[in-house]
Amino acid sequence: MRVLLALVGIGIGCGIVAWVLFSFRYPGFDYVMRYTTIPAVMAAIYVIVGLLFGIIFFIISPKIIDGVHGFFKKLENKLTEMPALDILFGVLGIMIGLLFAFLLSLIVRTIDIPVLPEVITILLFFICGYYGGYIGVTRRTELMEGAAARRNRLAGSIVPDGARAKVLDTSVIIDGRIYDICKTGFLEGHIIVPAFVLKELRHIADSSDVMRRTRGRRGLDILHTMQCELDQQVTVEERDYDDIDEVDLKLLRLASDLGAVLVTNDYNLNKVAAVQNTPVLNINELANALRSVLLPGEELSLSIVKEGKEAGQGIGYLPDGTMVIVENGKKHIGETADLVVTSALQTSAGRLVFAKLRV
């Protein structure tokens, strides 16, 4: 390789000599050419300059070889990590970009200025090819969803048009209720799991803390179950944002780029998304909205399981998890008592129901 690069250097040096002597006009050109037309002088110039460039290229060839090898190694790793669909849409985008550049170059050729049309044409091919591939990769999901929506309309599918994709965050996957919600059919659209969320789940599953490890493995099991049992399409989005460190900010950026809805039960992420006008579905808010509504005066039977904070109070729970605070219920702990609802209070943590023993 070093010898080959040295030969390339000799060729470049001879080419530069030919360009300077016969193409490049400079002050004193005619005077210089008067002496360089002698064959021996011409040969000496070609040999000296060619050997000089050959030696230079031979010396710097290890850096050139390492740089080229490193570039192709990174490109190979990147292509290996990319999904096949990203590569396909990227190639199609590059082809469309190059076609667009070719059409523009036909107009550029009409410019009657030396060298300028060629320079602009090269820039057009580079810019259009790059952005064609970039758009093909980054907008792949939207293009596929558009094609799927068209197919659904033609087939008369019952899936409503315009159902936006749903991006899942780590907390909602670990929580597990997302599977039950999707199974009931209340959550429509394509389910997207970002690759960086999967990476975070893997780190949690490998944690030395038993509780974190259990939660991480449960999240991975939930995803596997969703992919196997749900009728909805559940896919992994490989796109990442190396300029962003926090997973929450990556989620917001991804949801914005895809035009999708973020699904979470993280209170802080929900607030940040609201500030950035990113659509959010909060599982905890949904659970609170679906809890039983008990009006004052209603009667119910409830098992009192523990003592309350205030003197004499007992605590019980409805099937949906709503806490019921029972006045003078301490002495009935471990028993099922007949109660009468006195009032209800909605808090940020959920709904509280106050009741007393039925006389």
C-alpha positions in Angstrom: 0.0 0.0 0.0 2.8 2.4 0.8 4.5 1.7 -2.6 1.1 2.2 -4.3 0.5 5.5 -2.6 4.1 6.6 -3.6 3.2 5.8 -7.2 0.0 7.9 -6.8 2.2 10.7 -5.4 4.5 10.5 -8.5 1.5 10.8 -10.8 0.1 13.7 -8.9 3.4 15.5 -9.0 3.7 15.0 -12.8 0.2 16.2 -13.2 0.9 19.4 -11.3 3.9 20.0 -13.4 1.9 19.6 -16.6 -0.8 21.8 -15.4 1.6 24.6 -14.3 3.6 24.4 -17.5 0.9 24.1 -20.1 -2.4 25.2 -18.6 -1.8 27.8 -15.9 -1.0 31.2 -17.2 1.1 33.4 -14.9 3.3 36.5 -15.3 6.5 35.6 -17.1 4.9 32.4 -18.6 6.4 32.9 -22.1 9.9 33.6 -20.7 9.8 30.4 -18.6 8.5 28.3 -21.4 11.4 29.5 -23.6 13.8 27.4 -21.4 11.6 24.6 -20.3 10.8 23.4 -23.9 14.2 21.7 -23.9 13.5 18.0 -23.6 16.3 17.3 -21.0 15.0 20.2 -18.8 11.4 19.0 -19.1 12.4 15.5 -18.2 14.4 16.7 -15.2 11.5 18.8 -13.9 9.1 15.8 -14.2 11.5 13.4 -12.5 12.4 15.8 -9.6 8.9 16.9 -8.8 7.5 13.4 -9.3 10.1 11.8 -7.0 9.5 14.6 -4.4 5.8 13.9 -4.3 6.4 10.2 -4.3 8.7 10.5 -1.3 6.2 12.7 0.5 3.4 10.3 -0.1 5.5 7.4 1.0 6.4 9.1 4.3 2.8 10.1 5.1 1.2 6.9 3.7 0.8 5.2 7.2 -1.4 8.0 8.4 -3.3 8.0 5.1 -3.8 4.2 5.3 -4.8 4.3 9.0 -7.2 7.2 8.3 -8.9 5.4 5.4 -9.1 2.1 7.3 -10.6 3.9 10.3 -13.2 5.6 8.2 -14.3 2.4 6.5 -14.3 0.6 9.9 -16.6 3.2 11.4 -18.8 3.1 8.2 -18.9 -0.7 8.5 -19.9 -0.6 12.2 -22.5 2.1 11.5 -24.1 0.0 8.6 -24.0 -3.1 10.8 -25.9 -1.4 13.6 -28.5 0.3 11.2 -31.7 -1.6 10.5 -32.1 -2.9 7.0 -35.0 -0.6 6.3 -32.9 2.4 7.3 -30.2 1.4 4.7 -32.9 0.8 2.1 -34.6 4.1 2.6 -31.2 5.8 2.8 -30.1 4.4 -0.6 -33.4 5.4 -2.2 -33.0 8.9 -0.7 -29.5 9.2 -2.1 -30.7 8.1 -5.5 -33.5 10.6 -5.5 -31.2 13.3 -4.3 -28.6 12.6 -7.1 -31.4 12.6 -9.7 -32.6 16.0 -8.4 -29.0 17.3 -8.5 -28.6 16.1 -12.1 -31.7 18.0 -13.2 -30.4 21.2 -11.5 -27.0 20.7 -13.1 -28.6 21.0 -16.5 -29.6 24.6 -15.6 -26.2 25.3 -14.0 -24.5 24.4 -17.3 -26.0 27.4 -19.0 -23.8 29.7 -16.8 -21.1 31.1 -19.1 -18.3 31.4 -16.6 -15.2 29.2 -16.8 -15.0 26.5 -14.1 -17.9 27.8 -12.0 -20.6 25.4 -13.5 -18.4 22.4 -12.7 -17.8 23.5 -9.1 -21.5 24.2 -8.6 -22.4 20.8 -10.1 -20.1 18.9 -7.8 -21.5 20.8 -4.8 -25.1 20.0 -5.9 -24.4 16.3 -6.2 -22.8 16.2 -2.8 -25.5 18.3 -1.0 -28.5 16.7 -2.7 -27.1 13.2 -2.2 -26.4 13.8 1.5 -29.7 15.3 2.3 -31.6 12.8 0.2 -30.0 10.0 2.3 -30.6 11.9 5.6 -34.3 12.5 4.9 -34.7 8.9 3.7 -33.3 7.5 7.0 -34.9 10.1 9.5 -38.3 10.1 7.9 -38.5 6.4 7.2 -41.2 5.8 9.9 -43.4 8.6 8.6 -43.2 7.3 5.1 -44.0 3.8 6.2 -46.9 5.0 8.3 -48.2 7.0 5.3 -48.1 3.9 3.1 -49.8 1.8 5.8 -52.6 4.4 6.3 -53.2 4.4 2.5 -53.3 0.6 2.5 -55.8 0.7 5.4 -58.0 3.1 3.6 -58.0 1.0 0.4 -58.6 -2.2 2.3 -61.4 -0.6 4.4 -59.6 -1.3 7.6 -61.3 -0.5 10.9 -58.1 1.2 12.2 -59.0 4.9 12.2 -57.0 7.1 9.8 -54.5 9.4 11.4 -53.7 7.3 14.5 -50.4 8.7 15.6 -47.5 6.5 16.6 -46.8 6.0 20.3 -43.3 6.2 21.8 -42.8 4.3 25.0 -40.4 5.5 27.8 -38.6 3.3 30.3 -40.9 3.9 33.2 -44.1 2.9 31.3 -42.5 -0.3 30.1 -41.3 -1.3 33.6 -44.8 -0.4 35.0 -46.3 -3.1 32.8 -49.9 -1.7 32.5 -49.2 -0.6 28.9 -49.6 -4.2 27.8 -53.0 -4.5 29.3 -54.1 -1.1 27.8 -52.9 -2.1 24.3 -54.6 -5.5 24.7 -58.0 -3.9 25.3 -57.6 -1.9 22.1 -57.8 1.6 23.7 -54.3 2.6 22.5 -54.2 2.8 18.7 -51.4 3.3 16.3 -47.9 2.0 15.8 -45.9 1.3 19.1 -42.3 2.5 19.0 -39.6 1.5 21.5 -36.4 3.6 21.1 -33.1 1.7 21.1 -31.7 4.0 23.8 -34.6 3.0 26.0 -33.8 -0.7 25.4 -30.2 0.1 26.3 -31.3 1.7 29.6 -33.6 -1.3 30.3 -30.6 -3.6 29.8 -28.5 -1.7 32.2 -31.3 -1.8 34.8 -31.6 -5.6 34.2 -27.9 -6.0 34.8 -27.9 -3.9 38.0 -26.4 -5.3 41.2 -29.5 -4.1 43.1 -32.0 -6.9 43.2 -35.1 -4.7 43.0 -33.7 -2.8 40.0 -32.6 -6.0 38.3 -36.1 -7.5 38.7 -37.8 -4.4 37.4 -35.5 -4.3 34.3 -36.1 -7.9 33.5 -39.8 -7.5 33.9 -39.7 -4.6 31.4 -37.9 -6.7 28.8 -40.4 -9.5 29.4 -43.3 -7.1 28.9 -41.8 -5.9 25.5 -41.3 -9.5 24.3 -44.9 -10.3 25.3 -46.2 -7.2 23.4 -44.3 -8.1 20.3 -45.6 -11.7 20.3 -49.2 -11.2 21.4 -50.4 -7.8 20.3 -52.0 -7.2 16.9 -50.4 -3.7 16.9 -47.0 -3.3 15.2 -44.3 -3.0 17.9 -40.9 -2.0 16.5 -37.6 -0.7 17.8 -36.4 2.7 16.5 -32.6 2.7 16.1 -32.3 6.4 15.8 -30.2 8.0 18.5 -29.0 11.6 19.3 -25.4 11.6 20.2 -25.5 15.3 21.0 -28.0 14.7 23.9 -27.1 12.8 27.1 -30.4 12.5 29.0 -32.8 9.8 27.9 -35.8 12.0 28.7 -34.6 14.7 26.3 -33.9 12.1 23.6 -37.5 10.8 24.0 -38.9 14.3 23.5 -36.7 14.9 20.5 -37.7 11.5 18.9 -41.4 12.1 19.5 -41.1 15.5 17.9 -39.2 14.2 14.9 -41.6 11.3 14.3 -44.7 13.4 15.0 -45.6 10.8 17.6 -47.2 10.8 21.1 -45.0 10.1 24.1 -46.5 7.5 26.5 -45.1 7.7 30.1 -46.0 7.7 33.8 -43.1 9.9 34.8 -44.5 13.1 36.4 -41.5 15.3 35.6 -41.2 14.1 32.0 -44.9 14.8 31.6 -44.4 18.4 32.7 -41.4 19.0 30.5 -43.3 17.6 27.5 -46.2 20.0 28.2 -43.8 23.0 28.2 -42.4 21.8 24.8 -45.9 21.2 23.4 -45.2 17.5 22.9 -48.3 15.3 23.1 -48.2 13.0 26.1 -50.3 10.1 27.4 -49.8 9.6 31.1 -50.8 6.1 32.4 -51.1 7.4 35.9 -53.6 10.1 34.9 -55.6 7.4 33.0 -55.6 5.2 36.0 -56.9 8.0 38.2 -59.6 8.9 35.8 -60.9 5.3 35.7 -61.1 4.9 39.5 -64.5 4.4 41.1 -66.5 7.5 41.9 -68.2 7.1 45.3 -70.7 9.7 46.3 -71.5 10.7 49.9 -74.1 8.4 51.4 -73.2 5.3 49.3 -72.7 2.1 51.2 -69.9 -0.6 50.7 -68.3 -3.5 52.4 -64.5 -3.2 52.7 -61.7 -5.1 54.5 -59.8 -2.8 56.9 -56.1 -3.7 56.7 -54.1 -1.3 58.8 -54.2 1.7 61.2 -54.5 5.3 59.9 -52.4 8.3 60.8 -55.1 9.9 63.1 -56.3 8.3 66.3 -58.8 5.6 65.8 -58.6 5.6 62.0 -58.5 2.4 59.9 -57.3 2.1 56.3 -58.8 -0.1 53.5 -58.4 -0.2 49.7 -60.9 -0.6 46.9 -60.1 -3.1 44.1 -58.7 -0.3 41.9 -56.3 0.8 44.7 -58.2 3.8 46.0 -57.5 4.4 49.6 -60.5 4.5 52.0 -60.0 6.2 55.4 -62.4 4.8 57.9 -63.4 6.8 61.0 -63.1 4.7 64.2 -62.0 1.7 62.1 -58.9 0.8 64.0 -60.7 -1.7 66.2 -62.0 -3.5 63.0 -58.5 -4.1 61.5 -58.5 -7.5 59.8 -62.3 -7.6 59.5 -64.7 -6.7 56.6 -66.9 -3.9 57.8 -70.0 -2.2 56.3 -69.2 1.4 55.6 -71.0 4.6 54.6 -69.1 7.1 52.4 -68.9 10.6 53.9 -66.7 12.5 51.4 -64.1 12.1 48.7 -61.0 14.1 48.0 -59.0 14.3 44.7 -55.2 14.9 45.2 -52.3 14.9 42.9 -51.4 11.4 44.2 -54.9 10.0 43.5 -58.3 9.9 45.1 -59.0 9.6 48.8 -62.4 8.4 50.2 -63.5 9.0 53.7 -66.1 6.7 55.3 -67.6 5.7 58.7 -68.9 2.5 60.1 -72.6 1.9 59.2 -74.7 1.8 62.3 
